[in-house]
Amino acid sequence: MTAPSPSEKAFVPFVSVENMMRLVHHIGIETVLTELTDVIESDFRRWPLFDKTPRVASHSREGVIELMPTSDGEIYAFKYVNGHPKNMAQGLQTVTAFGLLAEVSTGYPVLLTEMTLLTALRTAATSAMAARHLAPKGAKTMAMIGNGAQAEFQALAMKAVLGIDKIRLYDIDQRASDKVARNLAGSGLTVTVCTSAQAAIEGAEIITTCTADKQNATILTDNMVGAGVHINAIGGDCPGKTELHRDILKRADTFVEYPPQTRIEGEIQQMDPDYPVTELWKVVTGETIGRREPGQITLFDSVGFAVEDFSALRYVRAKLEGTGFYQDIDIIADPDDPRDLFGMLQRAKD
């Protein structure tokens, strides 16, 4: 007996890593980063509509595995993501991810995609969106402390969205900085590899920290941070992992995505529970002022939130139309009679 052929309803578009790369190059990486920044900002403007919950995390000594769900009432999204800093020593990615979109009305998936590359893009776009609202106007120089897999995406997003034209790099492993310098050659950015974090932040209006060690660390000390800078602290993403000395937070105005998650995972886990923070969506909508004066230190304590993944997934879904950068995969059972799932199984017997 021949197995029944899947119906059209059984198929879900799937974007592989290969097709994600092809899609990004088809659009252009800086165009993707610019457009994705705008899509994320548009979803921040309707922030109250979304279901919000801290991500579901399974922690171990080796790392963390997380699920990040949200919905705007019409579309549901989730991302599976891990964070395993020790993977690098084995030649493996520290972070891997995949994600799914589904219709709330039927529960049927409408997109399944890799999200290792897409997470790097959306993280960079979110940083640029935050800096667009919080960084000093006319900023031209960014310091990038931690030069791993995220660094080039961050640099290009700041260039495309804010007009940054100089990047100053530091990593404890200079090979990582040299890698970034090679990858950004010809990008239009002036890239300087520095021998210390202190040297990297000299003259920088924006400081981005993105280190991977799963521990409390002091990447920046209070005396290193001058008045008027904007800090994107994007390396903290789990309990016990921070990058900034707490005295910096005492001087800064701190902006976050979702406080219940950030107080567990972000830089502010070092602070008292009543440490004041501002939700970034309120700045985006104009409900609250972000940068009030030139000497103000602004800090975006970013841990990544599911709404940003939702934005990235809906962006990819829209961009797939009319392209061949996906394949349909048969992952939804669709019997002729919805009550007869067993009958569909039986028809596939030899």
C-alpha positions as CSV (number, residue, x, y, z in Angstrom):
1,M,0.0,0.0,0.0
2,T,1.3,3.5,-0.9
3,A,1.5,6.1,1.8
4,P,-1.0,8.9,1.1
5,S,0.5,12.0,-0.4
6,P,0.6,15.0,1.9
7,S,-1.8,17.8,1.2
8,E,-0.9,21.4,0.9
9,K,-1.8,22.0,4.5
10,A,0.8,19.5,5.7
11,F,3.7,21.6,4.5
12,V,5.5,24.3,6.4
13,P,8.2,26.6,4.9
14,F,11.6,25.7,6.4
15,V,14.6,28.0,6.1
16,S,17.9,26.1,6.4
17,V,21.2,27.7,7.4
18,E,22.2,27.7,3.7
19,N,19.0,29.4,2.6
20,M,19.3,32.0,5.4
21,M,22.7,32.9,4.2
22,R,21.4,33.1,0.6
23,L,18.5,35.3,1.7
24,V,20.7,37.7,3.7
25,H,23.1,38.1,0.7
26,H,20.1,38.5,-1.7
27,I,18.8,41.4,0.4
28,G,22.2,42.8,1.5
29,I,23.4,42.4,5.1
30,E,23.3,46.1,6.0
31,T,19.8,46.4,4.4
32,V,18.7,43.4,6.5
33,L,20.1,45.0,9.6
34,T,18.4,48.4,8.9
35,E,15.0,46.8,8.0
36,L,15.1,44.4,11.0
37,T,15.9,47.4,13.3
38,D,12.7,49.1,12.1
39,V,10.6,45.9,12.4
40,I,11.8,45.4,16.0
41,E,11.1,49.0,16.8
42,S,7.6,48.7,15.4
43,D,6.9,45.8,17.7
44,F,8.4,47.6,20.7
45,R,5.8,50.4,19.9
46,R,3.0,47.8,20.5
47,W,4.8,46.1,23.4
48,P,1.7,46.0,25.7
49,L,0.0,43.6,23.2
50,F,2.5,40.8,23.6
51,D,2.4,37.9,26.0
52,K,5.5,38.3,28.2
53,T,7.2,35.8,30.4
54,P,10.8,35.2,31.4
55,R,12.3,32.6,29.2
56,V,12.1,29.0,30.4
57,A,15.7,28.0,31.2
58,S,17.4,24.7,32.0
59,H,20.8,25.5,33.6
60,S,23.7,23.1,34.0
61,R,27.4,23.4,34.7
62,E,28.0,23.3,31.0
63,G,25.6,26.0,29.9
64,V,21.9,26.8,29.5
65,I,19.1,25.6,27.2
66,E,16.2,28.0,26.9
67,L,12.7,28.4,25.3
68,M,11.6,31.9,24.5
69,P,7.8,32.2,23.7
70,T,5.5,35.1,22.9
71,S,2.4,36.1,21.0
72,D,0.7,39.2,19.8
73,G,-2.7,37.5,19.8
74,E,-2.6,36.6,16.1
75,I,0.8,35.0,15.7
76,Y,2.7,32.9,18.2
77,A,6.4,32.5,18.1
78,F,9.1,30.6,20.1
79,K,12.8,30.2,19.9
80,Y,14.9,27.3,21.1
81,V,18.4,28.6,22.0
82,N,21.4,27.4,24.0
83,G,24.4,29.1,25.5
84,H,27.5,26.9,26.1
85,P,30.7,29.0,26.4
86,K,32.8,25.8,26.7
87,N,31.8,24.7,23.2
88,M,34.3,26.9,21.5
89,A,37.2,24.8,22.8
90,Q,35.6,21.9,21.0
91,G,35.2,23.8,17.7
92,L,31.4,24.2,18.4
93,Q,29.2,27.3,18.4
94,T,28.6,28.9,21.8
95,V,25.0,29.7,20.7
96,T,22.7,27.7,18.4
97,A,19.0,28.3,17.8
98,F,15.9,27.6,15.7
99,G,12.5,29.2,15.8
100,L,8.9,28.8,14.8
101,L,5.9,31.0,13.9
102,A,2.3,29.7,14.2
103,E,-1.2,31.0,13.6
104,V,-3.0,31.6,16.9
105,S,-6.4,30.9,15.2
106,T,-5.5,27.3,14.2
107,G,-2.3,26.5,16.0
108,Y,-0.8,25.5,12.7
109,P,2.9,26.4,12.2
110,V,3.6,28.8,9.3
111,L,7.4,29.0,9.4
112,L,10.3,27.0,10.8
113,T,13.8,28.4,10.5
114,E,17.3,28.3,11.7
115,M,18.0,31.1,14.2
116,T,21.7,30.9,14.9
117,L,22.4,33.5,12.2
118,L,19.1,35.2,12.7
119,T,19.7,35.6,16.4
120,A,23.0,37.4,15.6
121,L,21.2,39.7,13.2
122,R,18.3,40.5,15.5
123,T,20.6,41.0,18.5
124,A,22.7,43.5,16.5
125,A,19.5,45.2,15.2
126,T,18.1,45.5,18.8
127,S,21.4,47.1,19.9
128,A,21.2,49.6,17.1
129,M,17.5,50.3,17.8
130,A,18.4,51.0,21.5
131,A,21.4,53.2,20.5
132,R,19.3,55.1,18.1
133,H,17.2,56.3,21.1
134,L,19.9,56.5,23.8
135,A,23.3,57.2,22.3
136,P,24.7,60.7,21.9
137,K,23.6,62.3,18.6
138,G,26.2,62.2,15.9
139,A,28.2,59.3,17.5
140,K,30.9,58.1,15.2
141,T,33.0,55.7,17.2
142,M,32.1,52.4,19.0
143,A,34.3,50.3,21.2
144,M,33.6,46.6,20.9
145,I,34.8,44.6,23.9
146,G,34.5,40.9,23.2
147,N,35.1,40.0,19.6
148,G,33.4,36.7,19.1
149,A,30.6,35.6,16.8
150,Q,28.5,38.6,17.4
151,A,31.0,41.4,16.9
152,E,30.8,42.0,13.1
153,F,27.0,42.0,13.2
154,Q,27.1,44.7,16.0
155,A,29.6,46.8,14.0
156,L,27.6,46.7,10.8
157,A,24.3,47.4,12.5
158,M,25.8,50.5,14.1
159,K,27.2,51.6,10.8
160,A,24.0,51.0,8.9
161,V,21.6,52.5,11.4
162,L,23.6,55.2,13.3
163,G,26.3,56.1,10.8
164,I,29.2,54.8,13.0
165,D,32.4,54.9,11.0
166,K,35.1,53.8,13.5
167,I,35.3,50.6,15.5
168,R,37.8,50.0,18.2
169,L,38.3,46.3,19.1
170,Y,39.5,44.5,22.2
171,D,39.4,40.8,23.2
172,I,41.6,38.9,25.6
173,D,42.4,36.7,22.6
174,Q,43.8,39.0,19.9
175,R,43.1,36.3,17.3
176,A,39.4,37.1,17.8
177,S,40.0,40.9,17.2
178,D,42.2,40.1,14.1
179,K,39.3,37.9,12.8
180,V,36.9,40.8,13.1
181,A,39.3,43.2,11.5
182,R,39.7,40.8,8.5
183,N,36.0,40.3,8.2
184,L,35.3,44.1,8.2
185,A,37.9,45.0,5.7
186,G,36.2,46.8,2.8
187,S,33.1,47.5,4.9
188,G,33.8,51.3,5.0
189,L,34.6,51.1,8.8
190,T,37.9,52.2,10.2
191,V,38.9,49.3,12.4
192,T,41.5,49.6,15.2
193,V,42.7,46.5,17.2
194,C,43.6,47.6,20.7
195,T,45.6,45.9,23.4
196,S,43.3,46.7,26.4
197,A,39.7,47.5,27.1
198,Q,40.9,50.9,28.4
199,A,42.5,51.7,25.1
200,A,39.5,50.5,23.1
201,I,37.1,52.9,24.8
202,E,39.2,56.0,24.4
203,G,37.2,58.4,22.2
204,A,34.2,56.0,21.9
205,E,30.7,57.4,22.3
206,I,29.2,53.9,22.3
207,I,30.7,51.0,24.2
208,T,29.4,47.5,23.5
209,T,30.4,44.6,25.7
210,C,29.8,41.1,24.4
211,T,31.9,38.5,26.3
212,A,31.0,34.8,26.6
213,D,32.4,33.5,30.0
214,K,29.6,32.2,32.2
215,Q,30.6,34.1,35.3
216,N,30.6,37.4,37.0
217,A,33.3,39.4,35.4
218,T,34.5,43.0,35.4
219,I,35.0,44.0,31.8
220,L,34.6,47.7,32.5
221,T,35.4,49.4,35.8
222,D,33.8,52.6,37.0
223,N,36.9,54.8,36.4
224,M,37.0,53.7,32.7
225,V,33.6,55.1,31.8
226,G,33.4,58.8,31.2
227,A,30.4,61.1,31.1
228,G,28.1,61.1,28.1
229,V,28.7,57.6,26.8
230,H,26.1,55.0,25.9
231,I,26.8,51.4,26.9
232,N,25.3,48.3,25.2
233,A,25.9,45.5,27.7
234,I,24.8,42.5,25.7
235,G,26.9,39.7,27.1
236,G,24.9,39.0,30.3
237,D,22.2,36.5,29.7
238,C,22.0,34.2,32.7
239,P,22.2,34.2,36.5
240,G,25.8,34.7,37.7
241,K,27.0,36.3,34.5
242,T,27.8,40.0,34.3
243,E,30.3,42.3,32.6
244,L,30.2,45.7,34.4
245,H,31.3,46.8,37.8
246,R,28.2,47.7,39.9
247,D,29.5,51.2,40.5
248,I,28.9,51.9,36.8
249,L,25.3,51.1,37.3
250,K,25.1,53.5,40.2
251,R,26.0,56.4,37.8
252,A,24.0,55.2,34.8
253,D,20.4,55.5,33.7
254,T,19.6,51.8,32.9
255,F,17.1,50.7,30.2
256,V,15.9,47.1,29.9
257,E,13.6,44.9,27.8
258,Y,11.6,43.1,30.4
259,P,12.5,43.8,34.1
260,P,11.5,40.4,35.6
261,Q,13.9,38.6,33.2
262,T,16.7,41.2,33.3
263,R,16.7,41.3,37.1
264,I,17.6,37.6,37.0
265,E,19.9,37.5,34.0
266,G,21.3,41.1,33.3
267,E,23.8,43.4,34.8
268,I,21.1,44.6,37.3
269,Q,21.2,41.2,39.0
270,Q,24.1,42.8,41.0
271,M,21.8,45.5,42.3
272,D,19.1,45.7,45.0
273,P,15.6,44.7,43.9
274,D,14.5,48.3,43.9
275,Y,17.3,49.6,41.6
276,P,15.4,51.8,39.2
277,V,15.2,50.8,35.5
278,T,13.2,52.1,32.5
279,E,11.6,49.8,30.0
280,L,12.9,50.6,26.6
281,W,9.6,50.4,24.9
282,K,8.5,53.4,26.9
283,V,11.3,55.4,25.3
284,V,10.5,54.1,21.9
285,T,6.9,55.2,22.2
286,G,7.8,58.6,23.6
287,E,6.2,57.9,27.0
288,T,9.6,58.4,28.7
289,I,12.6,60.4,27.7
290,G,15.8,58.4,27.1
291,R,18.8,60.7,26.8
292,R,18.1,63.9,28.6
293,E,21.5,65.7,28.7
294,P,24.9,65.4,27.1
295,G,26.7,64.2,30.2
296,Q,24.3,61.4,31.0
297,I,25.5,57.8,30.9
298,T,22.9,55.5,29.4
299,L,23.1,51.8,29.7
300,F,21.1,49.3,27.7
301,D,21.2,46.1,29.9
302,S,20.1,43.7,27.1
303,V,19.6,40.0,27.8
304,G,17.5,39.3,24.6
305,F,13.7,38.9,24.8
306,A,11.2,36.8,22.8
307,V,9.5,39.8,21.2
308,E,12.8,40.5,19.3
309,D,12.7,36.9,18.0
310,F,9.1,37.3,17.0
311,S,10.0,40.4,15.0
312,A,12.9,38.6,13.3
313,L,10.7,35.6,12.4
314,R,7.9,37.7,10.9
315,Y,10.5,39.7,9.0
316,V,12.0,36.6,7.4
317,R,8.5,35.2,6.6
318,A,7.6,38.4,4.8
319,K,11.0,38.4,2.9
320,L,10.5,34.8,1.7
321,E,7.6,35.6,-0.6
322,G,8.5,35.3,-4.2
323,T,11.9,33.7,-3.4
324,G,13.2,30.1,-3.5
325,F,15.1,30.5,-0.3
326,Y,13.1,27.9,1.6
327,Q,11.8,24.4,1.3
328,D,8.4,23.0,2.2
329,I,8.7,20.2,4.7
330,D,5.9,17.8,5.6
331,I,5.5,18.1,9.4
332,I,1.7,18.5,9.9
333,A,-0.5,15.4,9.8
334,D,-3.5,16.1,7.5
335,P,-5.8,13.2,7.3
336,D,-8.8,13.4,4.9
337,D,-11.1,13.1,8.0
338,P,-9.6,15.0,10.9
339,R,-11.0,12.4,13.3
340,D,-9.3,9.5,11.5
341,L,-5.6,10.0,12.2
342,F,-5.3,6.2,12.7
343,G,-6.8,5.6,9.3
344,M,-4.2,7.8,7.7
345,L,-1.5,5.8,9.5
346,Q,-2.9,2.5,8.3
347,R,-3.0,3.7,4.6
348,A,0.8,3.9,4.8
349,K,1.3,0.2,5.5
350,D,3.2,-1.9,3.0
